[in-house]
Amino acid sequence: MNPAEPITNLKDMLALKPTVPELLPLVAAIYSRSVVGCCLHIVLDDENIRDSDVKFCLERAKERGHVDCLQVATLLLRMSKTQRKQTAARKKI
């Protein structure tokens, strides 16, 4: 599975634990359309990396129908807090 391609199968989405470099292209795609991180703003810009913060973003993405934000939030939940912080710090790379 190529992490840069959209994941359409929920089972695959939940099973995948990405690395930071694998997640960065997905995050960059969100920033290409929203300079403030869209639904993931509180995690990616403010570095609020708790599970509850990511789950809040996930719900916001569902409400807004933002599939890319939903995908990234789901993948962030599979990552450690250290990986989340590294993703937020490197989002502009």
Residue pairs with C-beta under 8 A, 6 or more apart in sequence:
1 7
1 12
1 16
3 16
3 18
3 22
3 23
3 25
3 26
3 75
4 22
4 25
4 26
6 67
6 68
6 71
7 13
7 16
7 71
13 71
13 74
13 75
14 74
14 78
16 75
16 78
17 78
17 79
18 75
18 78
18 79
19 83
20 79
20 83
20 86
20 87
20 90
23 72
23 75
23 76
23 79
23 87
24 87
24 90
24 91
24 93
26 68
26 71
26 72
26 75
27 40
27 44
27 72
27 87
27 91
28 91
29 68
30 37
30 38
30 40
30 44
30 68
30 69
30 72
31 37
31 91
31 92
36 45
37 43
37 44
37 45
37 91
38 66
38 68
38 69
39 57
39 60
39 61
39 64
39 66
39 69
39 70
39 73
40 57
40 61
40 69
40 72
40 73
40 76
41 57
42 48
42 53
42 56
42 57
43 49
43 53
43 54
43 57
43 73
43 76
43 84
43 88
44 87
44 88
44 91
45 88
47 85
47 88
47 89
49 81
49 84
49 85
49 88
50 81
51 77
54 73
54 76
54 77
54 84
55 73
55 77
57 69
57 73
57 76
58 70
58 73
58 74
58 77
60 69
61 67
61 69
61 70
61 73
62 70
76 84
76 87
79 87
